[in-house]
Every structure is written in C-alpha cells, then in structure tokens.
Amino acid sequence: MKAKKVFRVIGIIVLLLVLVIVVSFNLYGTKAIKIGVEKGATSALKVPVVLESVNLSIMSGKAGMKGLEVDNPEGYENKKLLQLANAQVKMQISSLLSDTLLIDEILLEDIKVSMEQKGLTNNIKDILNNLPKSEETSPEPETASEGSQKKLKIKTLQINGVTVKVKLIPLPGKIDTVSLKLAPITLNDLGSDQPLDIPGLTGKILVAITEGIMEQGAGVLPEQMLDSLGDVTKVLMEGASDVLEGGKEALKSGGNILEGGKEAADKTLKEVQGIGENIGKDLGGLFKKKDKDSE
C-alpha cells in the first residue's frame, strides 16, 4: 500500500515537472522566435521591423504570429511599407533545438503593401536594393567565433490576401492612386538546395510579392516603375544563393538570436530538472523516515 502511495506521488511530481518544462519552453521559444524575426528582417531590409506577438504550441508543433509591420525607408509619405495581419507555422518539434528548423508549412494572410513613387524611384525598389547582392557577401565560411545562424527548411510557403495600394506622382488629369489585389503565391522546398536563414526568407517573400505586383500591375502601373522593379528583382534572383546569407554581418555583432533562445531554454530545463530531482530526494527521504518510524 505504501509503495502505491510512493508511485502516486512520484507520478504527480513527474506530471508537474513536464508541465513546468512545457510552459518554460513556450516562454523562451516564443521570445526567441519574436526576436529572431525582428532582428533578421530588420538587418535584411535595413528598416525597422516589429512583430506584435507570437504564440507557440509545443505539443502540436504550431506557431502563430500577428501584427508584423515593416517601415518605409526615410523620405516617403507613408510610414509603413508592409503590414501582415496573421501568420501560421507548422514545424517539426524534434528540430526546435537543432541547427536546422524543419517547417512543413508557413501561411501568410492578409497583407497590406503601400507602394509609393518618388522621383525616379519607389519604396519597394529602395528596399530591394537594400538586400545584399552576390558581390556584397563574403565567400569565406563562417567561423565558430562568429556564431552560426539558425537554418530553415520549408516545404511550403503560402501567401494569401495581398492587397497593394500604389501612390503615383500626381499628374494633371490622371489618377494618382492604384489598388491591386495579388493572386495567391506558393513557394515550395525553400532551403533544400542552399542554407536558408530568416533574413534570406524575408528577401524571398519580398521578391515573390514584388513579382506579383509586376504581374498584376502590367498595363496599369507606369512601365518605368515596373522596369525598375524587374531589374532589381532579376539581380537578386541571379544571386539567390548569396541573398540567402542576407543580414549575416548585422547579426554577427549581436550573436545568434535563436541560439540564445535555445541556451535559455536549455538552462531553464536543467534548472527545472534539478528542482524535480531535489523534490524527489526529499520525498524519498520522507518516505524512508516514515517506514523506519512504522517499524
């Protein structure tokens, strides 16, 4: 009978320990994802990027993100270039603490893009120009002291509900604002051939949306605007393998954001496990004492 009580108490302790571990990992995991997205996207685009919130369900391998906002470069009327209302990510939990995060699906929904013309350029072209070209990245391999970034492998990236408001240079007798609604965008097997990180993923998403704007804007937007976007996009696609390294230099000084989240999670797990072991020892001693007293 006493043995049953001991096993029951041990079972309760194990259950509580598992719950604490899950809660702790959710806390550090969401923090790491939020910081990683903000830092990676900001370093790739060279403009402020903020993310409102992240929800991570470790048991189901799902993460949700809301309120992603990308600022315009300086000198434009609108403050925001892009606003993302909702994002859903399905990942393989077993890969969360590995060097490569395996993602089955990313779904981006309800995206608002403000495209603004200024002289011979526009805000999207300026952002695309911020992404690193092949000649700007170092061919030398990264050393251990420089830190290694979390890599991504994504089976499917789906982008739905993209609306674009284009503000043109005002001309007499012509409209100065055009609205476009892009067709759904699907990208497959990202990061399978070349290493992909968060800055590289950011670049791929922006290039895909830009290509959608060029397709839907044909015959509607000024040819000069479309040609300028096409030229920059072509350069980026030709140097696609190097674009995947985008933002690497900016992230070196701050270390590995996601690895920092991993270290925090590992530390928390060890601390929780230590607490659980101490509780187990104390209870074990308590039951031994009771056994001796009953003899």
C-alpha positions in Angstrom: 0.0 0.0 0.0 2.9 2.3 0.9 4.5 1.5 -2.4 1.4 2.6 -4.3 1.4 5.9 -2.5 5.0 6.5 -3.3 4.4 5.8 -7.0 1.4 8.0 -7.0 3.4 10.9 -5.5 6.2 10.3 -7.9 3.7 10.3 -10.8 2.3 13.7 -9.7 5.8 15.1 -9.4 6.7 13.9 -12.9 3.4 15.4 -14.3 4.1 18.8 -12.7 7.7 18.7 -14.0 6.5 18.1 -17.5 4.0 21.0 -17.3 6.7 23.4 -16.0 9.1 22.3 -18.8 6.4 22.9 -21.4 5.5 26.3 -20.0 9.1 27.3 -19.8 9.9 26.2 -23.3 6.8 28.1 -24.6 8.1 31.2 -22.9 11.6 31.1 -24.2 10.6 29.6 -27.6 8.2 32.5 -28.4 10.7 35.1 -27.2 13.4 33.6 -29.4 11.1 33.5 -32.5 9.9 37.1 -32.0 13.4 38.5 -31.5 14.8 36.3 -34.4 12.1 37.6 -36.8 12.5 41.2 -35.9 16.3 41.2 -35.9 16.7 39.1 -39.0 14.1 41.1 -41.1 15.5 44.4 -39.9 19.0 43.5 -40.8 18.0 42.2 -44.2 15.7 45.2 -45.2 17.7 48.0 -43.4 14.4 49.4 -42.0 12.7 48.8 -38.6 10.6 45.6 -38.5 8.4 44.9 -35.5 6.2 41.9 -34.6 3.3 42.3 -32.2 3.0 38.7 -30.8 4.0 35.1 -31.2 2.1 32.0 -29.9 3.9 28.7 -29.8 2.2 25.4 -29.1 5.0 22.9 -28.4 2.6 19.9 -28.2 1.1 20.4 -31.7 4.2 21.9 -33.4 2.4 25.1 -34.4 3.3 28.8 -34.1 1.2 31.8 -34.8 2.4 35.4 -35.4 0.4 38.6 -35.5 1.0 42.2 -36.3 4.2 42.2 -38.4 5.0 45.7 -39.7 7.8 46.8 -42.0 8.6 50.5 -42.1 9.3 52.5 -45.2 12.7 53.9 -45.9 13.1 57.6 -44.9 11.7 60.2 -47.2 8.3 58.6 -48.0 4.9 59.8 -47.1 3.5 56.6 -45.7 5.2 55.3 -42.5 4.5 51.6 -43.3 5.6 49.6 -46.3 4.0 46.3 -45.4 1.6 45.1 -42.7 0.9 41.4 -42.1 -2.1 40.5 -40.0 -1.6 36.8 -39.5 0.9 34.1 -40.0 0.7 30.4 -39.1 3.7 28.0 -39.0 3.7 24.2 -38.7 7.0 22.8 -37.7 8.6 19.6 -36.6 9.1 19.8 -32.8 12.1 17.5 -32.8 14.0 20.1 -34.8 13.4 23.1 -32.5 16.8 22.7 -30.7 18.8 21.5 -33.7 20.8 23.6 -36.1 18.1 23.4 -38.8 14.4 24.1 -38.1 12.2 21.9 -40.3 9.0 23.6 -41.2 6.2 21.8 -43.0 4.1 24.9 -43.9 4.1 28.7 -43.5 0.9 30.5 -44.2 0.9 34.3 -44.5 -2.6 36.0 -44.7 -4.0 39.5 -45.0 -1.0 41.5 -46.2 -1.2 45.2 -47.0 1.5 46.8 -49.1 1.9 50.5 -49.7 3.9 51.2 -52.8 4.9 54.9 -53.3 6.7 56.5 -56.2 9.2 59.3 -55.5 11.0 60.8 -58.5 12.6 58.0 -60.5 12.5 55.5 -57.7 10.0 54.0 -55.3 10.0 52.5 -51.8 9.9 48.8 -52.8 12.8 49.3 -55.2 14.8 51.0 -52.4 14.0 48.1 -50.1 15.0 45.6 -52.7 18.3 47.5 -53.2 19.0 47.0 -49.5 19.1 43.2 -49.9 22.7 42.0 -50.4 23.9 41.3 -54.0 26.3 38.5 -54.8 29.4 40.8 -54.7 28.5 42.1 -51.3 28.6 38.9 -49.4 31.8 37.2 -48.2 32.7 33.9 -49.8 34.7 32.9 -46.7 33.0 30.4 -44.4 31.7 31.5 -41.1 33.9 30.6 -38.1 32.7 29.3 -34.8 33.6 32.5 -33.0 31.3 34.5 -35.3 28.3 32.4 -34.4 26.1 30.3 -36.7 22.6 31.3 -37.6 19.6 29.0 -37.3 18.9 27.5 -40.7 15.4 26.8 -42.1 14.0 24.1 -44.4 10.4 24.9 -45.5 8.3 22.5 -47.5 5.6 25.0 -48.5 5.2 28.8 -48.1 1.7 30.1 -49.0 1.0 33.9 -49.3 -2.7 34.8 -49.5 -4.7 38.0 -49.5 -2.1 40.5 -50.6 -3.6 44.0 -51.4 -1.3 46.7 -52.8 -2.1 50.5 -52.8 0.2 52.3 -55.2 0.7 56.0 -54.9 2.0 57.6 -58.1 3.4 61.0 -58.8 0.4 63.3 -59.3 -0.2 64.3 -62.9 -3.0 66.6 -64.3 -5.9 64.6 -65.5 -4.6 61.2 -64.2 -5.3 59.2 -61.0 -2.5 59.1 -58.5 -3.6 56.0 -56.6 -4.0 52.5 -57.9 -5.2 49.4 -56.0 -4.1 45.9 -56.8 -5.1 42.5 -55.4 -2.5 39.8 -56.0 -3.2 36.2 -56.8 -2.2 33.6 -54.1 1.6 32.9 -54.1 3.1 29.4 -53.4 6.8 28.6 -52.9 8.0 25.1 -52.3 11.1 23.4 -50.9 12.8 26.5 -49.6 16.3 25.9 -48.1 16.6 22.4 -49.6 19.4 23.3 -52.0 21.1 26.2 -50.2 21.1 27.1 -46.5 18.3 29.5 -45.7 18.0 31.8 -42.6 15.4 34.4 -41.5 16.9 37.3 -43.5 17.1 35.1 -46.6 13.5 34.1 -46.1 12.5 37.7 -45.7 14.1 38.5 -49.0 12.4 35.6 -50.8 9.0 36.7 -49.5 9.5 40.3 -50.6 10.8 39.3 -54.0 7.7 37.0 -54.5 5.3 39.8 -53.6 7.2 42.2 -55.9 6.9 39.7 -58.8 3.1 39.5 -58.0 2.9 43.3 -58.2 4.7 43.3 -61.6 2.3 40.7 -62.9 -0.9 42.3 -61.7 0.3 45.8 -62.5 1.2 45.2 -66.1 -0.7 47.7 -68.2 -1.9 49.6 -65.1 1.3 50.9 -63.5 3.9 53.1 -65.3 6.3 51.0 -67.4 9.2 52.8 -65.8 8.2 51.6 -62.4 7.7 48.0 -63.5 11.0 48.0 -65.3 12.9 49.3 -62.3 11.4 46.6 -60.1 12.2 44.0 -62.7 15.8 45.0 -63.0 16.4 44.8 -59.2 14.5 41.5 -58.9 16.5 40.0 -61.7 19.8 40.9 -60.0 18.5 39.4 -56.7 17.4 36.2 -58.3 20.6 35.7 -60.2 22.4 36.0 -56.9 19.9 33.9 -55.0 22.4 31.7 -53.3 24.1 34.8 -51.7 20.8 36.5 -50.9 20.2 33.6 -48.5 23.0 35.0 -46.4 21.3 38.4 -46.1 21.8 40.2 -42.9 24.6 37.9 -41.7 27.0 40.7 -40.9 24.4 42.7 -39.0 23.6 39.6 -36.9 27.2 38.8 -36.0 27.6 41.6 -33.5 24.5 40.5 -31.7 25.3 36.8 -31.7 22.8 34.1 -32.7 19.3 35.2 -31.6 17.7 31.9 -31.9 20.7 30.1 -30.4 20.3 32.5 -27.5 16.8 31.3 -27.1 18.0 27.7 -27.2 20.6 28.3 -24.5 18.0 30.0 -22.3 15.6 27.1 -22.8 18.3 24.5 -22.1 19.3 26.4 -18.9 15.7 26.5 -17.8 15.2 22.8 -18.5 18.3 22.0 -16.4 17.1 24.2 -13.5 13.6 22.6 -13.6 15.1 19.1 -13.8 17.4 19.9 -10.8 14.4 21.2 -8.8 12.5 18.0 -9.7 15.4 15.8 -8.6 15.7 17.6 -5.3 12.0 17.3 -4.7 12.2 13.6 -5.4 15.1 13.1 -3.0 13.3 15.0 -0.2 10.2 12.9 -0.7 12.2 9.7 -0.9 13.9 10.6 2.4 10.5 11.4 3.9 9.0 8.1 3.0 12.1 6.2 4.3 11.8 8.0 7.6 8.1 7.1 7.8 9.0 3.4 7.1 11.5 3.4 9.9 9.1 5.0 12.3 6.4 2.4 11.5 8.8 -0.5 12.2 
